[in-house]
Amino acid sequence: KQSNENDGLPKFEKDQVSKAREIMKPFILRRLKKEVLQDLPTKKDETISVPLVPLQRQRYDDLIRIYSNKDRESFEEQGLSGVAIVTELRKAANHSALLRYHYTDEQLTQIANKLAKERLYKETNQQYIHEDLCVMSDFHIHTLTCNYKCLSKFHLPESVILESGKFLKLDEMLPALKRDGHRVLIFSQFVIMLEILEAYLTIRGHLYLRLDGSTPVTTR
């Protein structure tokens, strides 16, 4: 790789880079973890295919059907790109609450009315609040209901939060891993997925520590 990076350099600069490396070599200790910790177990990579729960599968298939039936002009009118469509499908495959299925328009109107009267909420215009709610996912709306006492009756039911193929797999894996003394790292590219995961872990009574981009560097 290093030779590829230097291929375009003049001979003089290549010689200078080589000399610099030779000078620095005694001062730089770079070893792989497996060379230092001889007792580390062999790294094992395993990919597990997790089926969607029935309702997830139905909603995922519905999205596929909707997008398949749209023509290019419809996509352009709605500002949809290939990346946006794939992102929506990834959300559906992770958890249905990353989209909006649970909250009805009637419930959104009720929530908007209550938030418009809420002294600490950022907006007082009921129409604007309703428009904002319409583009939120179920879990974003659920988060609002957790932050404002006046919305407590609108919390997502636990059954909705647990309704995910990946969470069913975690139900199987986490207790077994904990019994064997393992520590578990779970990664996600969606910050909102970490928030749903927090709700899941709380419901299941698992202790956890969350680190993401908003976590101060010193804390990390």
N, C-alpha and C positions, 0 to 999 in steps of 0.2 A: 504493500500500500504506500509506504514511504517513497519507494522508487517511482511509483506512478505520480505521486504528488510533485516530485522534483523533475519529472521528464521535460517539462517546458522551460526549466531554468537554464540560463547560460552556464557554461562549464565552470567559470569562476565562482558563481554563486553556489553551484553544487558542491564545489570543493570547500567553500566556507561553511556550508551547512554540515558537511561531513566532519570538518574539524570541530565545529561547535558541539556536535554530538559526542565526539571522542572526549572533549574536555569535560562535558557535563556527566558523562557516564559514571565516574566514581562517586558522584554526589547524589545520584538518583537511584533510589531503591524501588524497583517496580517488580513485584512478584504477585502471582495469582494466589487467591485465597487457598486453593487446594495444595499449593506448594508450602504454605505456612502452617496450615491446620491439617495435619495428616489424618486426623480422626474424623474428618467430615465425611458423611455418607455420600455415596455416589449420587450426582444430580440425576433426577428422573423427570422427564417431560411426558405428560399424558393428557391427551385431549378427550374430554367426555362430552358426548352429544346429549343435551338435555331436552326432552320433549316439552312443548308448550302445554299448559293445562288447557282443557277443552275450550273455555271461553276465550283465552288468549289466541288459540289457533283459529277460532272463528273470526275474531277481529282482525287478525293478521291476514287471513285469506280474503276478508272483505276489502282490506286496503289494497291488496294485490289486484283484486277484481276492479275496484274503482280506478286505480291508476292505469290498468291495462285498457280500460274502455275510453280513456280520455285521448283526444288527439293533441297534436303539438300546439295548436292554437289555444286550446283550453289551458294547457300548462303555462303558456306565455301570459295569458290573461290573469291567471292566478299567481303569477310570479314563482311558479314551481320549477326547480331545476332537478337534474338527476341526483345531485348530492342531497338536496332537501328530501326527495322521495326516499332515498336509501336511509337517511337519518330517521325519518318517520317509521320506517320498517324496523330499524334497529331498536327504536324505542318500544315498539309493540312487542318485539321479541324479548326485551328485557322485562318490561312490566307495563301492563295496560294503563296504570295510573300516570305514566309519562305522557299520555294523551288525555283527551276528555271523553269519558263515556258515562261516568257515574252521575255527575251533577246535571240536572235538567235546566232548561231555560227559566222555568218557574222558580227554581231554587236560586239561580243566579240573580234573579230580580229581587228576591227576598234578601239575599246577602248584600246586594248593592244598596238596598234601602237602609239596612242596618248600618253599613259602613259609612254611608252619607251622614248619618247622625252621630257617628263615633268621633268624639273630640280629638283623639290622637291619630286618626287616620289622615293620610296625606291629601285626600281629595274629598270635596263635599258635594260635587255634582253627581247625582245618582246615575245619569245617563253615561257619563264618562267612566264611572266605576264599572257599570255593566259591560261596556265595550271592552274594558281591560280584562274583566273576568272571562269574557267569551273566547279570548285567545290564550287563556291559561290552561295548564294541564290539571287533571284531577288532584294531583299531589300538591301543586302550587296553591290551589284553592284550599285544600286541607290544611296547608301550613298557615294560611290566613286565619282559618277557623281556630287554630291552636294559639295564635297570637292575640286574638281579640275575644274576650269573654262573651260578648254579645252573640258570637257565632258558634258557641260550643255545641249546639244541637246539630250542626252541619258537619261534624267530624266524619271522615271516612270510617266505615266499620272496619274492625280488625280483619274480618274475612276478606275484604277487598285488598287490604295491604298485603295479606299473606298469599294472595292469588297470583302466583307466579311459578313457572316451571323451575326456575333457578332457585327460588326460595324452598321449594319442595326438596330439591337436591341438597340444599344447605341443611334442611331438617334432618336429612340422612347422614350427612358428612360431619357437621360440626360436633355433635355429641360424641361421635366415635373418635375424632381427632383430639378433643379435649380429654377424653378418658386416657388416651395414650400419651398425654403430656405435650402435645404439639401446640405451637403458636401459629396462628393463621393470618396471612396477609391477603386482603381482597382489594383488587384494583378495579376502577371504573373510569371511563373517559367522560361520563356524564356526572357532573356534580349533583344534579337532582337525584340520580340513582343512589349516590351515597346517602342522601337524605332519606330515601325510602328504605335503604338498607339499615340505617339507624333505627327507624321505626320498627322494622322487622326484628332486629337484635334486641330491642327493648321489650317487645312483646314476648319473645322467646327467653328473656332473662339472661342473655349473654353479656358479659362485660366486654367493652371495646374502647379503642382509642382511635379517633378520626384525625387524619392529616390530609389537608388539601391546600390549594393555592392561597387560601385566606388565612392559613395558620402561620403566625409569626415565625420567622426563621429561627429565632432563639428557642422557641418552644419545640420546634422540630428537632 
